[in-house]
């Protein structure tokens, strides 16, 4: 953990950020200090052999962000697994809204330790009730067959405007006025700029907004955190509606990820998302993470609750 991350962990209220971080064009904190705060958020407190405790940032919405609880639960699972076994998949359910004002307790079940694979189950608990559950599988490195779909042709991230430049004065209306540890650059037109139905697709470049330690598990957990940020935008794009601009209420219901190849979350990743179906007030979205050199490094699938009013 960096010194800034230690300071963040010692100051969960987030007051350490005041006056110490760079601000983007609309005044929102970003950069290494904000990323260090995310690293600290993922550095759970071990309170028993298989029990961990995490907190939420002071600048949280009314419920815990789904990517946060997924990332923290994966950290809890990984803390009970030998470092030479890398996570290759996770499957999770969001059961109850999390309260960001109180800690979250993560209880790990050491389901199986095999010769090649390790399986862990994690439940996240608040006020004695489960708010989230996760199963994760870890594997030793092995050689085998290898192929992957190619990355779509897209502009380089440096040629695209920053999130702050694109969202401008709409940031307060859209509820995104919070410190941002992830640098996001939209390839497709941002959903708040296109008000009519379009292709059920969202493409963004994203990376951790700073430098991360050389810790494979941390990079995977940062990607799990970021994967929940724009995924359901692909569903909403098909219907020309968006959070904060239309009568849309939603929440993540479940989340699955498969990690195919090693990557760094502080280097550019293309997040290519699409929605094959929406029905019954639920929308399904799939996402693919590609590294800058075109390697498919992870696949994501999520179903979300989406209630759209007139």
ABEGO torsion letter per residue (X at the ends): XBAAAAAAAABAAGAAABGABBBBAAGBBBEAAAAAAAAAAABBBBABAABBBBBBBABBBABBBAAAAAAAAAAAAAAABBAABBBABBBBBBABBBBAABBBBBBBBBABBBAABBBBBBBBBBGGBBABBBBBBBBBBBBBBBBBBBBBBBBBAAABBBAAAAAEAAAAAAGABBBBABBBBBABBBAAABABBBBBBBBBBBBBBEBBBBBAAAAAAAAAAAAAAAAAAAAAAAAGBBBGABBBBBBBABBBBBBABBBBAABBBBBBBBBABBBGGBBBBBBBBBBAAGBBABBBBBBBBBBBBX
